[in-house]
Amino acid sequence: MPIVVAIDVMLAKRKMSVGELADRVGITPANLAVLKNGRAKAVRFTTLAALCEVLGCQPGDLLHWEPDGPVDGNTDGAAQESGASVPAGSSPQ
């Protein structure tokens, strides 16, 4: 999955255990492990907000995107609507 969850990195930086974080956030250690290990399909914004509050971080510190493979020659990661290439700063015709 291209969304990577970096809770383990923040736990190490804060010298906090999974059990302590789960208790402070109000979720089960099992559910936190599912999220931490990248097996979650979704995360509630309330849970993400609680994680950020307890860890003293921003959502972007916990979640980041990594492509599964090449992004069709587009180096900035943005999707293009057509096959035509438009130089930066130019408008399509």
C-alpha positions, 0 to 999 in steps of 0.5 A, a space after each residue: 500500500 502506498 500510504 506508509 504509517 510511521 507510528 513506530 518512528 514517533 514512538 521511538 523518538 518519544 521513548 513510548 511503548 505501544 501499550 502506553 500510546 494505546 492507553 493514552 489515545 484510547 484504542 486497543 493495543 491490537 488496533 494500534 498494532 494494525 495501524 502501526 504495521 500498515 494493515 489498516 484500511 482506514 483511520 478515523 480523523 479523531 484517532 489521528 488527532 488523538 495520536 498527534 496530540 499524544 505524540 506532539 506531532 502533525 499528521 504528516 509526521 505519521 503518514 506519508 505516501 510512497 508510490 508502488 511503482 513508477 508514476 507514469 513518468 510524472 516526477 511530481 506525483 500529480 496525475 495528468 488528465 491527458 497523455 500530453 505533456 505541458 511544461 511547468 508554467 505553461 497553459 495547455 492549449 
